Amino acid sequence: MVNVSVVIANYKKQDGSLDCILSQSMKDIEVIFPVPECDKDSLNELKEIAKEDNRIKIVKFDTYQKVVPLDVVLCNACGEFVYFFTPGESITENVLEELYDNAAFNESDIVLFKVFDDNANEYYMDLSESLSDDAVFDFNQIRECIFKPPFILSSKLYKKEFLKENGFKFDKSTEFYDIIFHMHTLIKAERISYCDSAVLNHNFECSNLVENSNGNEMDIFYTNDHVESVFKKERMFIPFEIELNDFLMRSVDWFLISSGSPEYYKKARRQFSLIKYGLVKILPEDLFELYNLVMDNKSYDKFKQVYKSQ
């Protein structure tokens, strides 16, 4: 029986991700590598490694797809739970066992655990002061976590049937697909638990999210539109309208200066203009100032000049 299917995308032999997973104390796992059909070198290399460990499974997908197709992965996953592991990260040898035991005991759809950033020497998603390992909850107890980075998938263990029954997919149209997936799964899950003993060491400088958008900053507007659609579909838009406005503004601000793009700025002004003024007045002070700065300056050059002078 396979307890956990570990999915590792973007295989690189030298990053140590496979060794980290195969050395886990839990042995009833499988390691799934989704590999584009065009990547012959990785396919051949993994086939050789798989000869030495039958827990390794290679799943090929069409080259044209921008993002690993989740439905293909889930169809090939035999585990009761699914864990998405990113190259460059690390977990101690007991983490998968601790997460699985927590999930099985609590009958969880999702298990959350904290993230440690070596560069900042700081923990994220540390819920130890408010939640115990035997607590079962839904999004109402972790509203802040839904909209607050990091949005990485590797800080969660997912029940496979929960993902399949709800038809979750990775949106192939945006670099920031994990933001959408993170939010949608959390507001949909009925049983969430937290494992305080587990820790993910994540290198934020290598993140494929905000810190390394690969020149696709404009994707954030599509992402924000999709996030709004998700909350409206789940009838969660009104209850979360304040938090959504906060997130939408902060996500646009990630690239206001770094994009160097008047087109990006024009879209930012458009998105800000759609916020109800009654909600603008109750924004946090930093966002209220940002809103006024953007709306008061039609020109990107003028905005940038005032922004940098502050």
N, C-alpha and C positions, 0 to 999 in steps of 0.2 A: 504493500500500500504506500502511495506517495502522499506525504503530509503537506508538503509545500513545493510548488512549482516556482523556481526562481528564474526570472526573465532578465537576461543581460543583453542589451542592444549595443551596437557600436563596438563590437569585439576588437580588442587590441591585446596581443599576447603580453606585452611588457607592462601593462597597467596593474597586474596582480589581482584583478577582480575575480577571475576563476579560482585561483588558489584560495582566496578569502572565503569563497562560498564552499568549496570542496572540503575545507578544513573545519567546517561547522560541526559541532557535537551532534546535531541531528543528522542522521545518515539517510533517513527516509525522505529524500528530496530528489528532484530532478532539476537540471539546469537547462533552460531553453535559450537558444541563441537564434533570434530572428536575423537572417542575413539576406541582403539583396542578392538576387540571382546573378547579377553582374560581378559580384565580389568573389571571384574565383579563388583568390589567394586565401581569404578568410575561410571559405568553404572547405578548401583542401586541408588547411591547417587544422580546422576543427574536426574534420573527419578522422584525422590521425589521432587527435587527442581523445576522441570518442571511443576509439578502439581500446583505450586503456581504462576507461571508466564508462560503464553503461548507463550512468545517470545523465549523461550529456545528450541532449536532443537538438538537432538542427532543423530549423523551420525556414524554408525559403519563401521569399515574397517578391512580387513584381518590382522591378527596378524603378519604375516611374513614380511609385508612391513616396511621398515626402516624409511620412511618418510611419513607424511600425504599425501594421494593422492589428488592432487588439483582437478583433474577431478571429483572425487566423491563429493568433497566439492561444486564445482560450479554447479553440477547437482542438488544439494539440496538447493542452495542459491536462495532466492526469491528477494533479494535486488538489487537495481539499481547499487549500488557500494558495494565493498568488502573491509573490513578492517581486517588485520591480527594482532591480539593482543597477546603479549607474557606474560605469568605469571611472576610477579615480576615487571612489568612496571606499570606506572600510567599516566593518562591524566586528566585534569580538566574537570568539568562537561559540558562545552560548546564545547569541541573539535570536536566531531562528527558533531554537527550542523554547526560549522564554516567550517569544511572540505566539508561537503555536499553542503552548500550554495556556496562555492568557485567553486566546481566541476560543479554544475548546471549552474552557471553564465557563466563560461568559457568553458562549454562543454568539460571538460577535460577527457583524458584517465587516467591520473595519477595526483594526487595532492601531492606535497612534503611539508613537514613541518619540523621544526628544532627539534633537540634532545638535551636534557640537561643531562649531566653526573654529578650526585651528588658528586661522589668521586673526580673528577678532577675539579669540579666547572666550567665546560666549555660547550659551545654550539657547536654542530656539525650541518652541513647542514643549517647554517644560511645564507640565500641568500638575506637578507633584504636590503643590500647596493646596490645590482645590479638588483633586481627584485621587482615589485609591485604585489599586490594581483590581479590586473586585467590584468597582463601580461600573454600571452599564448606563449609558446616556444617549441622547441624540444631539442634534445641532444646537438646541436651546442652551445647553451648558457650555458650548464652545463657540459661541457666535463670533468672537474676535478671531479665532483661529481660521475661520472660513476665508476671511479677507486679508489676512496678514501673511506676508512672506515668511519663510520660504514655502513655495507651492510644490516642492519636489515630491514625487510619488514614492520615493524610497524610504520615507519616514512613516510608512503605513503598510500593514499587512491586510490584504483583501480576501474575503471569502469568495471563491470562484463563482458559486451559484448566485451570489448577490450581484456580481458583475454581469453574468449571463442573463439572469432573469430581467434585469432592467435595461438590457441592450446598450450598455455603455460602450462608447468607441473613443478612440483618439481622433480628434478633428484633424484631418490631413491638410487643412487649408491655412494653418497658422503655425508659426514657430512656438507659440505659447499654448500649445494644446494641453499641457499639464495644468495650467491655471484653470481651464474649463473643467477638466476631469476632476481635479482636486475639489472644486466647489460643488459640482453636481453630485458627486458621490457622497460628500459629507451631508448635504441637505436631504439626500434621499435615504441614507442609512437609518434604520430604526434602532439598531443595537451597535453602539460604538463603545470601545473600552480603551484603556490607557495602560501601557506597560512601562513602569518607571525605571526598571532595571536595565532596559535595553537602550542603547545609544548608537546613533549613526554618526560617523565622522565624515563630514561633507566638505569638499573643497569648493567654496563659493566662487573662487576665481575661475574654476573650470566649468561652472554651471552652464547649462544650455538654456537658461531662462533669461532673466533680465540682464545679468552681467555679461552675457555673450549672445547678443541677438543676431549676429551675423549679417548686419545690414538690413534686417527685415523689421525695422521699427514700426513701419506702417501697419504691420500685422496686429499691433495692439488695438487698433480701432475695430478691426474685424473681431478680435477676441472679446472686446468690451461689448460689442453688439450681441455676440453669441452668449456671453454671460447674462446679459439682460433677458435674452430669449429663454434661457434655461430657467431663470427665476420666475418669469411670467408663465411658462409652461407648467411649472410645479406649484403655481399659485403662491409664490413666496415673495413676489416683487414688492407689494405694499408693506409687509412686515419687515422687509430688509431694505427699504428704500433709502434710509439714511446711510446705512453701511455701504450700500451699493454706490451711492454718489461719492462717498469718501474713497472707495476703491477705484472707481472710474477716473477720478481726478488725479489720484496719486499715480496710477499706472500711466496716464498720459504724461505726467510730469517726469517720469523716468527718462524720457527722451527729448524733452522740450529744448534743451540746450545741446545735448550730444548729437541729435539728428542733424543739426545745421540746415534744416530744411524748411523753407517758407511754406511748402505744401503741407508738411506735417503740422506746422503752426496753424495753418488755416483750418485743418480738420480739428485741431485741439479747440480752437475758438468755437467751432460749430458744436462740438460735443458739450462744451461748458455752457453754451447758450441754451441748451435743452433742459438744464437743471431748473427746477421750479425755484423762483426767487425766495419763496417762503422757506425752502430747505437750504438755500444759500446762506441765509442769515444765521442758521444754527450750525454751520460748518465749523470745525476746529479753526482756531485763529490762523494757522499757517495756510490752510486751504482757502479761507476767506480772503486772505491777502493775495494768494495766487490767482484766485478767480478774478479779483478786481484788476490785478496787473495784466492779465491776459485780455480781459474784456475792454480795458481802457486803451490798449495799444493794438491797433489794427495791423500795423507793420511788424513783421518778425524782427527786422533789424532794430527797430525802436524798442521792442520788448526785450531783446537780448541786451541792449545797452542799459536799460533800466534795471534788468534782472542782475546783471553783473556788478552794478554800482551799489547794490544793497548789501 
